[in-house]
Amino acid sequence: MMRSQRQSRLRDDETGNVMIAVIGLIAVTSIITLTISSATVQAVGYTSLTRAGVQSQAAAEAGAEAMRAALETDACPSDGNLGATYGDVDETITGAAAAQPFYAVEVEQRAGATGSWTSGCPTGSSTHVRIQSTGFALTEGVAESSSALDSAAVEVVYDWLPGAPSAAASGAAVFSYGSPGLSNNLELVQLNGNSANVMVREGSIQCSNSVTIEGDIIAANGDITLSNTCSAEGDVWASGAVALNNNQVIGGDVIAVGSGTSRFSPSVSIGGGVYVGGLIDTWGQRCSSGDTGWNPAGNACALARSSGADPVLYNQPGLPLPVVPDWVDVDFRASDWTDEGWNVVTYSGPCNIDKNGSQTAAVQAFSQYTTPTVIDVRGCTGGFTIWYSTYELELKTDLTFITPKTVNIGQFEVSSDDPNEERRLRFITPDTVPDARPTTSGCGQFDVNNTNTIAEPVAVLIYSPCTIRNSNRLTWRGHYYGGIVNFSNNSELTFVPIGIPGYNFDGGEPSGGGAGGGGGAGGLGELLEYRDVAAAGS
């Protein structure tokens, strides 16, 4: 009887011990579950936060560029404020997204280096302008701290040059509507804060063999492939996929919006982040911890390890599409130019300016004009050629040539009669069909080759809906705007934006009139400051 009671007490004691162990096991399991759930939530939040940061930063920079373009084309909003929604940027976005703000920009001006900033457009007494642009993410972050990156802001300060001709200093270093050729010892050089960007509206970009671009490479509707030391100091941004095949140095971000696979050599260096809508493929050494496999996560880890990119994200929905303006159709109407004070003459000299042709009066007059002059050479229906050793054009004023659809320029040197006086030279092949795409019917080629030298402070623009081809020891200042722009064999371009007066190559409406650009309170001078600032309310 006593033994039975003792056994009963032992069973009760053991039952209590088991219950304590079970309760302890449940507590440990709960802690582990909560830890895993918390880590998962944090990872999702971090990814969404990063995406929001990319979107808002891109929107803020786009807003600053839009206001800069407005200032340079006499189109500053009357209240000094400029805004856009995501619907303005991409008409395929509908519903709530269309009304969601993309950027909000304010411009301020002051008189004197110590003067107070005043909201509004610059006046005749202004000496500085300040652009403050806030951009907003389309897809907001879900982390608790996400509000810090749902919006981003930049501040840009320029000298303002009262009374200076605003003309139309707009456009990229290279704007090619179709797929360009970028190869063989090409250098695009930025100047005075103007990034030497390459923009392509329709088509993919392939770049190879010792190319340095001091700016962004942007494909609005295509892929980007960089091979054999083709590098960019800015961003590489494609609507499709990106391939960096060998020894590229990218100073900014790599953004590939498309759902395809973007490929990266282990020898590339990336100063910013990598944001890919699809998958990442790289054959670089695997990470020693974390994601170590030959799977998407392992490829992302390997790319971050080898390139220095931070962050490296793949399968990212909602990445911002690259923005490249539509083609600007530039026709020629003499009255547009004469109304703005330009002299317009019809050329009657030789269509082939060789050593003998350069001695004719019509050619000699090029260096004798002292007021801005338009020279219409379209009477050379078989093409217009400047070619011999070596034709020197000294500019005493700005000149604009209206050209046929075949032009050949070689062994051409241009200088200013005053080394302190900027001169502008333009070659314009008119696009007579206003359809926002280059009109190529009847096109030959605008050929620039064999030791052409543009001396500072002259800058040259070539505008043609046809193919512009550059090759062989070119030293050029200015920019190119063409149906297709090709470079090969030892070309150097220092980007000086001059555009065409009355037209806005950065997008938006023309700045008034057809040409001649005139008037305005002044123009932008040197870029003094470009910095990220805290967005209001963040």
Secondary structure by P-SEA (a helix, b strand, c coil): caaaaaaaaaaaaaaaaaaaaaaaaaaaaaaaaaaaaaaaaaaaaaaaaaaaaaaaaaaaaaaaaaaaaaaaacccccccccccccccccccccccccccccbbbbbbbbcccccccccccccccccbbbbbbbbbbcccccccccccccccbbbbbbbbbccccccccccccbbbccbbbbccbbbbbbcccccbbbbbcbbbbbbccbbbbcbbbbbccbbbbbcccccccccccccbbbbbccbbbbcbbbbbccccbbbbcccbbbcbbbbbcbbbbbcccccccccccccaaaaaaaaaaccccccccccccccccbbbbcbbbbbbbaaaaaaabbbbbbbccccccccccccccccccccccccbbbbbccccccbbbbcccbbbbbbcbbbbbbcccbbbbccbbbbbccccbbbbbbbbccccccccccccccccccccccbbbbcccbbbbbbbccbbbbbccccccccccccbbbbccbbbbccccccccccccccccccccccccccccccccccccccccccccc
